[in-house]
Amino acid sequence: MKLENKIIVITGASKGLGKETALRLCRQNPDLVLIARTESLLRQTQKEIESLTGKAPLIILCDISNEEDVDRMAEMINEKCRHVDVLINNAGIGIHKVSEKMSNEEMRKQVEVNFYGPFYCIKALLPLLKLSDSAYILNIGSLVGEISFADNSIYAATKSALAGFSDGLRHEMKEFNISVGLFLPGLMNTSFQHDREHKIKAPAFMVLDPRQAAAKLENMIIGKKQKVYMYRWMLALMKLKQLFQ
């Protein structure tokens, strides 16, 4: 897939992997639509992209865990763009606490953002994705969905659910010529890793730079790949770490 003039929607685009992905993709001259909850951060991303390309991407404030917000976001995209070529479900939240100490509200929030959110976005934007010649849905999972630790059991559960959903969705979308990808990165140097209850840091070589991950996402979109691990060998190291936790 050539990205020039493609309409690409990115959720969670105000920071972390979402922002780095937007900064990476903008160089290929797509029409970006950036979604996030925090206006100040979203506008900063918009300004950075405009300074790089001379073209300001469309930004929309939206809480993807809120169905009404997502429907409003889809209506705004329909008014401006009329179709969508790529949807990147990147927005997520991680609360690092053992289950006993996590409130029911904190548990629900992670499920609502990490699992319900992508579902709401796909459902709301599917009519616009069907209007593309060959659309692509890219869900951002995590290696943690395959190997969990003591302080992220709920987060891991949400990413495991997203992985299962992505695999089934891939079969459902074939009749519409819509491809579905799942990206499974390891620990990444974002705000997720700066807010752990147990202040045990992973070795530097196990922590990904989000700019490297953004480059991998770019390749996934161009090739419309189904499932990509980054890096798969981390699973073995994570399992070893778990044994000594």
N, C-alpha and C positions, 0 to 999 in steps of 0.2 A: 504493500500500500504506500503510495506517495502521499506525504502529509500536506503538501502545498494546497491551500484553499479548503482543506478538510475542516469540518466543524467538530472540534474536540471539546468535550465537557469534562472538567476535572473537579471533583469534590475535595474539600479539605485543601484548597489551593493557596491558603494564606501563609503556610509555614511548612517546614519539614520536607518530606518527600513530595508532597503535592506542589509546593512552590518550586522545588528544584526541577520537577518534571515539566512544569510550565515554562521555566526559564530555558530548559533544554529544547523543548519542542518548538518554542517560538521562533527559533532560528531557521526553521523550515517553512515558515510563512503559512501556518494554518490559521483558521479563525478560532481563537480560543475563547471558551466560556468558563470563567473561574467562579467556583462556588465555595463559600465559607460563611461562618457565623460572625466573625469579627471584622467590622468594616475597616478599621484603621489598618490592620495587617493586610487585608485584601487590597486596599487601595495602594499600599506600598508595593505589593507584587505587581499590580497594574502599572505603576509608574516605572518600575524597573524594566518591565517588558517593553513599555513604550520608548524608553531611552535606548533600548537595544535595537528595536525594529522600526520605530517611528509609527507604530500602530498600537493603539490601546485596546486590550482585550475587553470583552464584555464581562462585567462582574455582577454577581447576584448574591445578595445576602440570603442565606437559607440554613435552617437547622434541619438536617436530613432525617432526624428522628421524629420530626413533626410532619404528619401526612399533609396537612393543609399548606404548610410551607413548601413542601416538595411539589404539590400540585400547582401552586402559584409560580414556583420556579419554572416548571415545565411550560406553563402558559406564556411566560416571558420569553423563553427560548423559542417557542413556536412563533411568537410575534416577530422576533428579530431574525430567526434563522430558517424556519420552515422545515428543517430536517436536522438530524444529528448523525455524524459518521462514526465517532468514537466516544464512548462513555467510560471514564476512569473512576471507579468507585474507590477512592483513596481515603476519604474522611474516616477517622477512627478515634477511639478513646481507650486508654489503658489506666486502670486504677490498681496500683500494686499493694495489695493487702491479702493476708490469708483470709479464707472464707469466713472463719469465725468472727473476724473483726470487720468484715465488710457489711455495710448496711444493705437492706433489701433495695433501697433506692439506688445505691451505687451499682448494685448488681444489674438492676433493670436498665440503668442508663447505658451500661456497656452493651447489653443485648440490643437495646433500641438503636444505638448509633452504629455498632459494628455489624449487625445482622439485619435488623429491620430497615435501617437506612439504605443500604444498597438495594434491598428488595423494593422499597418505595420508589427509589430513583429509576430503577429498571422498569418497573410497572408504569410509572408516569411518562417516561421518555420512550417507551417501546414504540408507540405510534410514529414518533419522529425517526427512530432508528430504522423502522421498516421502510421509510421513504428513501433511505440511502441505497446506493447501488450494492454496497457490500460493507455492512456495518460491523463494528467490533466492540464488545463489552469486555472491559478489563477490571477484574476484581483484585484488590490488594489483600492478600492473606498474610500468613506468617508461618515460619517454621515452628513457632511456639504452638501452633494448632496441631502439630504432630508430636511435640515433646514439651510437656508443661512443667512448671516449677511451683514451688510452695506459695509464692506471692502473686501468681498470675493465673490461677486456675480458671477464673471466670473469663478473663480475656482470651485465654487459650480455647475455651469452649466456644466463644463467639467466632473465632477464626476457623475452628474446626467445622462449625456449622456453615460458615461462608464457603469453605472448600467443598463440602458436600453439595451445597446448593449450586455452586458453579459447575460442578461435573454434571449434575442433572439438567441444568439450564442449557448446557452446550447441546444436548440432544434435542431439547425442545425448540431451539432456535434454528436448527438446520433447515427446516422448511422455509424459513424467511431469509436464508442466506446471511444470517448474522452469526459471526464467530464469537466464542467466549473464551477469554484467557484468565488464568489465575497465576498471580505472582506471589512467590513464597520466599521472602527475604528473611535473613536471620536478624540478630540484634542490630539496631541501627542507631547512629548518633543523632537522635532527635530528642524532643522533650520527654518522650516515653521513658527513656533510659535515665533521665535526670531526676525522676521522682519515685524512686524505689523505696519501699519501707525498710528493706534490708540494704544498707549502703554498701553492698558488695558489688564491685565493678567487674565486668567481664574483661579478660585480657584485650588489649588494644587490637590485636590481629583478628579478634572475633567480632569487632564492632564495625559495621559497614558505614561508609561515607554515603549520605543520601544522594550525592551527585553521581556516584558510581551506580547506585540503584536506578537513578533516573535514566542513565544511559542504557541500562538493561531494559527498562520499560520502553524506551524509544525503539529498541530492536524488536521487542515483542510486538509493538503496534505495527511496525513496518512489515514484519513477517506474519502477523496475526497468529501468534503462537498460542498453544493451548495451556501449557503449564511450564513454568520456569522456576527452578530453585536457585537461590543465591545466598550462600553457596551450599550445595547439598552436603558437603563434607562436614558442615557445621552440625548437622544432626548427630553425627557420631560423637563429636566433642561435647555437645549439649547433653547427650545421654551420659557420658562419662562424668560431667559436672554434676548431673543430677544424683549420681551414685554417692557423691561425697558431700551432698548438701546437708 
